Amino acid sequence: MKEQLARLARLYLDNVRLTVSEKLTVVFSSAVLLIILLVFGIFALAFLSGAIVQLLALVLPQWACYAICCGMFMVVILLVILLRKTLIIDPIARFVSRLVFEHDHPAKEQSEEEKK
């Protein structure tokens, strides 16, 4: 009986280890993807703002072009601040709750596979 309980405890421990490693892999891969997208997004935004300034410089003084570009960025920053719950907090909360509270329901998985 002791051997069976020890074996069961080892199996539960292995299950916890595998589950934790799976969850950490998902979190770290998502973090790396986010960092890569942020770096490329910053470069793209810099080139886009330079192109907008050059385009506006054809019809306006250069100081006005930079002021307009700065104003566009301020509006985007304001929108992100105002919509931070829907744009940032809710998706992160959904991702973490889906990751942590993932339940294996065979009936639910089967019905989802049948829909596809």
N, CA and C atoms as a LAMMPS dump frame, in Angstrom:
ITEM: TIMESTEP
0
ITEM: NUMBER OF ATOMS
348
ITEM: BOX BOUNDS ff ff ff
-5.0000000000000000e+02 5.0000000000000000e+02
-5.0000000000000000e+02 5.0000000000000000e+02
-5.0000000000000000e+02 5.0000000000000000e+02
ITEM: ATOMS id mol type element x y z
1 1 1 N 0.816 -1.189 0
2 1 2 C 0 0 0
3 1 3 C 0.865 1.261 0
4 2 1 N 1.95 1.258 0.82
5 2 2 C 2.843 2.408 0.864
6 2 3 C 3.493 2.652 -0.496
7 3 1 N 3.864 1.56 -1.171
8 3 2 C 4.504 1.683 -2.478
9 3 3 C 3.558 2.316 -3.481
10 4 1 N 2.302 1.931 -3.445
11 4 2 C 1.312 2.491 -4.362
12 4 3 C 1.094 3.978 -4.088
13 5 1 N 1.021 4.358 -2.813
14 5 2 C 0.851 5.763 -2.474
15 5 3 C 2.082 6.588 -2.857
16 6 1 N 3.261 6.024 -2.669
17 6 2 C 4.486 6.719 -3.066
18 6 3 C 4.537 6.889 -4.581
19 7 1 N 4.142 5.849 -5.3
20 7 2 C 4.11 5.921 -6.764
21 7 3 C 3.103 6.964 -7.226
22 8 1 N 1.927 6.993 -6.587
23 8 2 C 0.904 7.98 -6.916
24 8 3 C 1.415 9.395 -6.647
25 9 1 N 2.109 9.585 -5.537
26 9 2 C 2.671 10.9 -5.203
27 9 3 C 3.707 11.313 -6.241
28 10 1 N 4.56 10.373 -6.674
29 10 2 C 5.557 10.678 -7.701
30 10 3 C 4.887 11.046 -9.021
31 11 1 N 3.827 10.334 -9.365
32 11 2 C 3.109 10.642 -10.602
33 11 3 C 2.463 12.027 -10.547
34 12 1 N 1.878 12.377 -9.397
35 12 2 C 1.314 13.716 -9.239
36 12 3 C 2.401 14.78 -9.334
37 13 1 N 3.545 14.523 -8.736
38 13 2 C 4.656 15.46 -8.792
39 13 3 C 5.162 15.623 -10.228
40 14 1 N 5.271 14.513 -10.957
41 14 2 C 5.668 14.596 -12.365
42 14 3 C 4.647 15.38 -13.18
43 15 1 N 3.375 15.175 -12.886
44 15 2 C 2.319 15.905 -13.582
45 15 3 C 2.439 17.403 -13.316
46 16 1 N 2.717 17.784 -12.074
47 16 2 C 2.884 19.194 -11.726
48 16 3 C 4.093 19.779 -12.447
49 17 1 N 5.186 19.035 -12.476
50 17 2 C 6.39 19.508 -13.164
51 17 3 C 6.133 19.73 -14.652
52 18 1 N 5.478 18.779 -15.277
53 18 2 C 5.185 18.904 -16.707
54 18 3 C 4.227 20.064 -16.98
55 19 1 N 3.234 20.222 -16.138
56 19 2 C 2.275 21.307 -16.325
57 19 3 C 2.949 22.658 -16.149
58 20 1 N 3.799 22.791 -15.121
59 20 2 C 4.508 24.046 -14.891
60 20 3 C 5.449 24.348 -16.052
61 21 1 N 6.154 23.345 -16.534
62 21 2 C 7.065 23.586 -17.659
63 21 3 C 6.291 23.976 -18.913
64 22 1 N 5.13 23.386 -19.135
65 22 2 C 4.303 23.747 -20.295
66 22 3 C 3.832 25.189 -20.179
67 23 1 N 3.351 25.576 -19.007
68 23 2 C 2.851 26.941 -18.806
69 23 3 C 3.978 27.955 -18.932
70 24 1 N 5.155 27.659 -18.361
71 24 2 C 6.287 28.572 -18.466
72 24 3 C 6.751 28.716 -19.91
73 25 1 N 6.706 27.638 -20.67
74 25 2 C 7.075 27.704 -22.077
75 25 3 C 6.142 28.635 -22.837
76 26 1 N 4.865 28.539 -22.573
77 26 2 C 3.896 29.41 -23.247
78 26 3 C 4.126 30.864 -22.845
79 27 1 N 4.357 31.127 -21.564
80 27 2 C 4.571 32.499 -21.097
81 27 3 C 5.846 33.075 -21.693
82 28 1 N 6.946 32.322 -21.642
83 28 2 C 8.212 32.837 -22.164
84 28 3 C 8.18 33.024 -23.673
85 29 1 N 7.552 32.109 -24.396
86 29 2 C 7.479 32.279 -25.85
87 29 3 C 6.607 33.482 -26.206
88 30 1 N 5.551 33.717 -25.454
89 30 2 C 4.722 34.904 -25.69
90 30 3 C 5.489 36.18 -25.376
91 31 1 N 6.283 36.156 -24.314
92 31 2 C 7.078 37.333 -23.953
93 31 3 C 8.131 37.634 -25.019
94 32 1 N 8.789 36.606 -25.524
95 32 2 C 9.793 36.808 -26.571
96 32 3 C 9.143 37.35 -27.833
97 33 1 N 7.994 36.812 -28.198
98 33 2 C 7.283 37.299 -29.371
99 33 3 C 6.883 38.758 -29.189
100 34 1 N 6.418 39.116 -28.01
101 34 2 C 6.046 40.5 -27.737
102 34 3 C 7.243 41.43 -27.858
103 35 1 N 8.383 41.022 -27.322
104 35 2 C 9.581 41.861 -27.401
105 35 3 C 10.017 42.049 -28.85
106 36 1 N 10.004 40.979 -29.627
107 36 2 C 10.39 41.071 -31.039
108 36 3 C 9.441 41.991 -31.795
109 37 1 N 8.137 41.837 -31.552
110 37 2 C 7.169 42.696 -32.23
111 37 3 C 7.313 44.158 -31.808
112 38 1 N 7.629 44.399 -30.548
113 38 2 C 7.833 45.777 -30.099
114 38 3 C 9.041 46.417 -30.772
115 39 1 N 10.138 45.674 -30.88
116 39 2 C 11.34 46.219 -31.513
117 39 3 C 11.062 46.557 -32.974
118 40 1 N 10.472 45.63 -33.716
119 40 2 C 10.177 45.9 -35.121
120 40 3 C 9.108 46.975 -35.27
121 41 1 N 8.17 47.013 -34.35
122 41 2 C 7.142 48.05 -34.384
123 41 3 C 7.716 49.433 -34.16
124 42 1 N 8.693 49.544 -33.266
125 42 2 C 9.339 50.836 -33.021
126 42 3 C 10.095 51.3 -34.259
127 43 1 N 10.81 50.383 -34.921
128 43 2 C 11.507 50.748 -36.152
129 43 3 C 10.515 51.178 -37.237
130 44 1 N 9.435 50.434 -37.381
131 44 2 C 8.438 50.776 -38.392
132 44 3 C 7.8 52.13 -38.086
133 45 1 N 7.536 52.396 -36.833
134 45 2 C 6.946 53.669 -36.445
135 45 3 C 7.907 54.821 -36.714
136 46 1 N 9.19 54.614 -36.477
137 46 2 C 10.178 55.663 -36.748
138 46 3 C 10.247 55.978 -38.24
139 47 1 N 10.269 54.946 -39.075
140 47 2 C 10.313 55.184 -40.517
141 47 3 C 9.011 55.804 -41.02
142 48 1 N 7.895 55.385 -40.464
143 48 2 C 6.612 55.955 -40.865
144 48 3 C 6.535 57.425 -40.496
145 49 1 N 6.97 57.768 -39.289
146 49 2 C 6.925 59.177 -38.897
147 49 3 C 7.879 60.022 -39.746
148 50 1 N 9.032 59.481 -40.093
149 50 2 C 9.945 60.194 -40.99
150 50 3 C 9.331 60.417 -42.355
151 51 1 N 8.633 59.407 -42.863
152 51 2 C 7.981 59.543 -44.167
153 51 3 C 6.854 60.563 -44.11
154 52 1 N 6.103 60.581 -43.024
155 52 2 C 5.016 61.561 -42.889
156 52 3 C 5.578 62.972 -42.84
157 53 1 N 6.665 63.162 -42.087
158 53 2 C 7.289 64.481 -42.008
159 53 3 C 7.788 64.917 -43.378
160 54 1 N 8.436 64.027 -44.117
161 54 2 C 8.937 64.375 -45.45
162 54 3 C 7.801 64.708 -46.408
163 55 1 N 6.708 63.964 -46.307
164 55 2 C 5.558 64.22 -47.172
165 55 3 C 4.916 65.56 -46.843
166 56 1 N 4.743 65.848 -45.573
167 56 2 C 4.155 67.126 -45.18
168 56 3 C 5.084 68.294 -45.483
169 57 1 N 6.402 68.048 -45.505
170 57 2 C 7.369 69.116 -45.77
171 57 3 C 7.257 69.652 -47.195
172 58 1 N 6.567 68.932 -48.053
173 58 2 C 6.367 69.419 -49.417
174 58 3 C 5.434 70.623 -49.455
175 59 1 N 4.537 70.726 -48.471
176 59 2 C 3.552 71.812 -48.5
177 59 3 C 3.585 72.703 -47.259
178 60 1 N 4.288 72.315 -46.225
179 60 2 C 4.329 73.073 -44.97
180 60 3 C 5.764 73.303 -44.533
181 61 1 N 5.984 74.26 -43.646
182 61 2 C 7.326 74.405 -43.079
183 61 3 C 7.682 73.18 -42.234
184 62 1 N 8.959 72.923 -42.128
185 62 2 C 9.397 71.695 -41.471
186 62 3 C 9.004 71.655 -39.995
187 63 1 N 9.033 72.781 -39.296
188 63 2 C 8.658 72.793 -37.886
189 63 3 C 7.195 72.397 -37.722
190 64 1 N 6.342 72.788 -38.662
191 64 2 C 4.919 72.431 -38.587
192 64 3 C 4.731 70.931 -38.827
193 65 1 N 5.545 70.373 -39.706
194 65 2 C 5.46 68.936 -39.987
195 65 3 C 5.787 68.127 -38.74
196 66 1 N 6.852 68.534 -38.044
197 66 2 C 7.207 67.831 -36.818
198 66 3 C 6.15 68.025 -35.736
199 67 1 N 5.546 69.202 -35.675
200 67 2 C 4.492 69.458 -34.697
201 67 3 C 3.266 68.594 -34.981
202 68 1 N 2.911 68.448 -36.25
203 68 2 C 1.766 67.602 -36.621
204 68 3 C 2.049 66.148 -36.291
205 69 1 N 3.246 65.687 -36.595
206 69 2 C 3.626 64.299 -36.293
207 69 3 C 3.608 64.067 -34.781
208 70 1 N 4.108 65.027 -34.02
209 70 2 C 4.083 64.922 -32.568
210 70 3 C 2.646 64.888 -32.057
211 71 1 N 1.787 65.713 -32.629
212 71 2 C 0.378 65.722 -32.238
213 71 3 C -0.302 64.391 -32.5
214 72 1 N 0.034 63.756 -33.639
215 72 2 C -0.545 62.445 -33.937
216 72 3 C -0.121 61.421 -32.882
217 73 1 N 1.155 61.461 -32.495
218 73 2 C 1.625 60.534 -31.467
219 73 3 C 0.967 60.811 -30.12
220 74 1 N 0.756 62.074 -29.797
221 74 2 C 0.078 62.418 -28.54
222 74 3 C -1.361 61.899 -28.531
223 75 1 N -2.038 61.98 -29.665
224 75 2 C -3.41 61.461 -29.751
225 75 3 C -3.414 59.942 -29.566
226 76 1 N -2.474 59.262 -30.179
227 76 2 C -2.381 57.808 -30.028
228 76 3 C -2.078 57.443 -28.573
229 77 1 N -1.17 58.172 -27.934
230 77 2 C -0.858 57.917 -26.526
231 77 3 C -2.082 58.138 -25.655
232 78 1 N -2.812 59.215 -25.917
233 78 2 C -4.03 59.495 -25.157
234 78 3 C -5.07 58.397 -25.332
235 79 1 N -5.227 57.901 -26.57
236 79 2 C -6.176 56.809 -26.823
237 79 3 C -5.772 55.532 -26.085
238 80 1 N -4.479 55.234 -26.083
239 80 2 C -4.009 54.037 -25.377
240 80 3 C -4.255 54.175 -23.882
241 81 1 N -4.019 55.368 -23.34
242 81 2 C -4.263 55.581 -21.908
243 81 3 C -5.747 55.451 -21.593
244 82 1 N -6.593 56.039 -22.416
245 82 2 C -8.035 55.983 -22.166
246 82 3 C -8.606 54.58 -22.353
247 83 1 N -8.055 53.831 -23.29
248 83 2 C -8.566 52.493 -23.598
249 83 3 C -7.655 51.394 -23.059
250 84 1 N -6.868 51.685 -22.016
251 84 2 C -5.898 50.706 -21.517
252 84 3 C -6.561 49.443 -20.998
253 85 1 N -7.757 49.552 -20.454
254 85 2 C -8.434 48.361 -19.934
255 85 3 C -8.787 47.406 -21.069
256 86 1 N -9.363 47.926 -22.135
257 86 2 C -9.757 47.046 -23.241
258 86 3 C -8.584 46.645 -24.125
259 87 1 N -7.575 47.503 -24.23
260 87 2 C -6.447 47.19 -25.118
261 87 3 C -5.337 46.391 -24.452
262 88 1 N -5.141 46.588 -23.144
263 88 2 C -3.993 45.974 -22.486
264 88 3 C -4.407 45.023 -21.369
265 89 1 N -5.183 45.513 -20.412
266 89 2 C -5.459 44.743 -19.198
267 89 3 C -6.328 43.518 -19.499
268 90 1 N -7.437 43.698 -20.226
269 90 2 C -8.337 42.574 -20.497
270 90 3 C -7.671 41.451 -21.301
271 91 1 N -6.931 41.748 -22.389
272 91 2 C -6.265 40.64 -23.104
273 91 3 C -5.234 39.895 -22.258
274 92 1 N -4.492 40.625 -21.433
275 92 2 C -3.512 39.962 -20.569
276 92 3 C -4.223 39.093 -19.543
277 93 1 N -5.299 39.615 -18.955
278 93 2 C -6.051 38.836 -17.967
279 93 3 C -6.657 37.588 -18.603
280 94 1 N -7.183 37.723 -19.816
281 94 2 C -7.739 36.552 -20.513
282 94 3 C -6.659 35.519 -20.797
283 95 1 N -5.486 35.975 -21.245
284 95 2 C -4.392 35.067 -21.552
285 95 3 C -3.946 34.313 -20.306
286 96 1 N -3.761 35.029 -19.205
287 96 2 C -3.299 34.392 -17.973
288 96 3 C -4.357 33.455 -17.416
289 97 1 N -5.621 33.878 -17.418
290 97 2 C -6.662 33.002 -16.875
291 97 3 C -6.845 31.765 -17.745
292 98 1 N -6.725 31.902 -19.057
293 98 2 C -6.814 30.733 -19.931
294 98 3 C -5.635 29.801 -19.69
295 99 1 N -4.487 30.387 -19.402
296 99 2 C -3.289 29.586 -19.163
297 99 3 C -3.356 28.868 -17.821
298 100 1 N -3.808 29.569 -16.784
299 100 2 C -3.815 29.011 -15.436
300 100 3 C -5.011 28.101 -15.202
301 101 1 N -6.173 28.522 -15.651
302 101 2 C -7.393 27.787 -15.355
303 101 3 C -7.86 26.922 -16.513
304 102 1 N -6.932 26.361 -17.237
305 102 2 C -7.27 25.485 -18.359
306 102 3 C -7.772 24.155 -17.806
307 103 1 N -9.015 23.834 -18.119
308 103 2 C -9.602 22.589 -17.645
309 103 3 C -9.767 21.645 -18.822
310 104 1 N -9.492 20.397 -18.577
311 104 2 C -9.654 19.386 -19.615
312 104 3 C -11.034 18.778 -19.485
313 105 1 N -11.895 19.161 -20.417
314 105 2 C -13.241 18.612 -20.453
315 105 3 C -13.37 17.801 -21.745
316 106 1 N -13.329 16.477 -21.658
317 106 2 C -13.386 15.67 -22.872
318 106 3 C -14.65 15.915 -23.685
319 107 1 N -15.776 16.106 -23.028
320 107 2 C -17.017 16.333 -23.763
321 107 3 C -16.959 17.655 -24.511
322 108 1 N -16.398 18.692 -23.887
323 108 2 C -16.29 20.002 -24.519
324 108 3 C -15.33 19.946 -25.702
325 109 1 N -14.17 19.277 -25.522
326 109 2 C -13.196 19.157 -26.599
327 109 3 C -13.78 18.379 -27.771
328 110 1 N -14.555 17.344 -27.463
329 110 2 C -15.147 16.535 -28.521
330 110 3 C -16.162 17.359 -29.302
331 111 1 N -16.983 18.14 -28.617
332 111 2 C -17.986 18.936 -29.318
333 111 3 C -17.321 20.029 -30.15
334 112 1 N -16.182 20.596 -29.697
335 112 2 C -15.46 21.598 -30.475
336 112 3 C -14.845 20.959 -31.711
337 113 1 N -14.336 19.725 -31.6
338 113 2 C -13.769 19.039 -32.753
339 113 3 C -14.837 18.713 -33.77
340 114 1 N -16.039 18.38 -33.32
341 114 2 C -17.137 18.064 -34.226
342 114 3 C -17.576 19.303 -35.006
343 115 1 N -17.478 20.476 -34.375
344 115 2 C -17.871 21.722 -35.049
345 115 3 C -16.941 22.022 -36.216
346 116 1 N -15.677 21.661 -36.069
347 116 2 C -14.688 21.937 -37.125
348 116 3 C -14.928 20.968 -38.246
